[in-house]
Amino acid sequence: MEVHIEKCYYNNMLTTVIGAYPKPDYIKITDWFNAAGGTDTEYPTKFYKKEINKMGKNVEDLFDKATKEIIKDQEECGIDILTDGEVRRENYIHYHCRNLDGIDFDKLTEKTARTGNYKCWLPTITSKIKARKPFLVDEFLKNQSLTSKQLKITIPGPMTITDTIANVFYNSDEQMGEDLADAINVEIKRLVDAGCRYIQVDEPLFARKPENALNFGIKNLERCFKDIENQNIEKITHICCGYPDKLDAINYPKAPLDSYSKISKALDESIIDTISIEDAHRYNNLEFLKDFNKTKIIFGLIKIASSRIETKEEITSRINDALKFLDKKQLIVAPDCGLGHLPRELAKKKLKVMVEAAKSF
């Protein structure tokens, strides 16, 4: 499939979304955003295959229809770097894991996840993790053909997968992370060969476990991009501080407020080009931004679990706060995280205000 992507030269600040987008009602997949227990659902993977089968023989047509709608929404809002809304995924982690050897989705093991915040039953690593046949490339080519704008592909990172899967094979998280990184690297190289320019590896566990990030997490993140020599590839990582279990929840567990400052210098010294952080739900002390001398920052400016619509003035004010420490060319505007908690129309309203604010710079 030949894909035409326009070459744009932006005068305004770039905008993007992080990954997830509200699924249309006809996509009957239980995901972290619509499960009875919210993101803390007890069985995050148990029903996926059955629900896919229940959607019928035209399930791929439904996924394609949903993806077109999601991409069109982002285009209408003025977003520069789009995603497919992760519409085929029950969550951003386990969909990728379904396409790796060594992970048994029929063998569910109870595990305490999210640094002790809740217990759930998770797929189990029973043998060495290896890449299987390509699975994101066809999705990328099909979805990129729906737009002339750049489409970003999102992938869960080794440390985050490690925390959200059970293991009866590996002796250490570091060793497990190395094999996960190697498997992810295979798929990333396939995406690069297919023409994908924006590749984002999600590592929210860096914020919850900054010591592990420094000890081996960043090393394994770099391993995901090993031998990627194409200079046009944007190597991105997203580091949010935790989802709530429902819209308009308050006082939900989040990573410590000083997490970003603990890992900022190490990230700037890494091979990663762009770091995505959240700032809207809980303002950071932005002093840590001065640690980023070469790295671009995707700056979270929209709350993803609040029904209140941010004002243009609020967003522009916070952008100005960030620009005290960063050059304008370093800053990319985005929501805090995925938009799956929000009703579709509300998500669009928030994105339009965000884009309007970004265009004023």
SULCOR-V887482 format. One line per field, one symbol per residue. burial: # if it has 16 or more other ideal C-beta (glycine too) atoms within 10 Angstrom, else .. Layout:
burial->???
This chain:
burial->..#.........############..#########..####..#####..#...#...#..##..##..##.##..#.####################.#.##....##.#.##...#.######...#.#..####.######.##.###################.##..##.##########.######.#################.###.##########..#....#############.#....####...######.##..#.##########..#.#.##.##..############...#.#..##.##..##.##...#############.#.###.######.##...
